[in-house]
Amino acid sequence: MKILSVFKNRCPNCEKGRIFQKESEFVNISIPKMNNTCPSCKFKFMKETGFFYGAMYVSYALTVAEGFIWFILGYFILGLSLMTNFLIITSLAFLLSKFNFKISRTIWIYIFYKQP
């Protein structure tokens, strides 16, 4: 199932290999490192130089959607003030930045994947 493979950051070709290298189990705030090719099927993830610039737009869309959902939930349902919502949304954007980075690159790879 492709959607599950996207959320697991798996190769679009074989759906087994990891797109990102395994990280340490301790708190790690560094940018995740990508594999150049799939460890299982040797599928090349980066098509050309600058390929992942478009993934920034996907990441931006994810961040805006997460913020909008929280704003609706926090302001209209929970009745939180605008300042409280702003602080929560800012914290949420920071805490989810690593997830958004990985998932946006994975989505970008899947968008341009052509099955053999």
N, C-alpha and C positions, 0 to 999 in steps of 0.2 A: 504494500500500500504506500503510495508516494507521499502522502501527507505525513504519515508516521516516520518515513525516512527523512523528511525535511526536518522534523522536530528532533530527530536523533542525530542530525548532521551526518548523514550517510551519503555515500557516493550515488549519483543518479544512474550510473551505468549498471552496477551490480547490487546496490543497496546493502552492501556488507561492510565495505571499507569506510574508515573514518575520514572526514574531510579535515578535521582539526586534530593536531597532535594531542595525546593524553596529557592532562594537566596534573600538577601535584595536588594532593588531597588537602593541603593546608590552604588558608586564605591566599589567593593569588589575584592581584589587581593588574597584572600586566596584560597586554594585548594578546589574545590567543594566537598561537602559531598554526599556520595551515600546512598541510602536507602538499607537496608539489603535484604528486600523483597519488592515486588510490593505492593503498597497500595491498589490496586484493586483486584488482584487475588492471592496474597501471593506467587508469583513465586520467588524463591531464586536466586539472581543475582550472588553471589560468590559461585562457585562450590566447591572450595577447597582453602587451604592456598596457596598464591602465584599465584592464577588464573590470575591476571591481569598483571603479568610480561610480558606476550606476547603482551599486549596492548601497551607497550613501542615501540615495533617494528612498530606497526601500526601508532603510533604517529610520529615516526621518518620518516616513508614513507610519511606521510601527509606533514610534515614540509619540506622535501626535494622537494616534488612535488610543494608546494607553492613557495618555493625559486626558483626552476627551471623555473616555469611559469613566475614569476616576472622578472627573469634575461633575459629571451627571450624577454619579453615585453619591459623592461627598456633599455636593451643594443641594441637590433637590431631594435626595432620599434621606441622607443623614443630617442635613441641615447645618453643615459646617460653614464657617465664615470664608470669605474669599481669601484672606491671608492664610488661614489654615490649609485651605485647598492648594494654594500656591506652593506652600512649603512641602506639602505631601507630594504634589506632582513633581516638584524639583527633586525631591529625594527619590521618588519612584524612577524618574528618568536616569538618575545616577546609578541606582541599584540594578536596574535592568539593562544598563548600557552594554555589558558584556554579552548578555543573552541576545540583545538586539543586533550586536555586531555579528555574532555567529549565525543567527537565523537569517539575517538579511543577506549575508554572503551565500548561504546555502540556497535561499530562494533565488538569488541571482543566477547561480549555477544551474538550477533546475529550469529557469525560464529559457536559457539558451542551450539546454541539452537537446541534442537531436539523436534519437534512437538509431542504432546502426541497422 
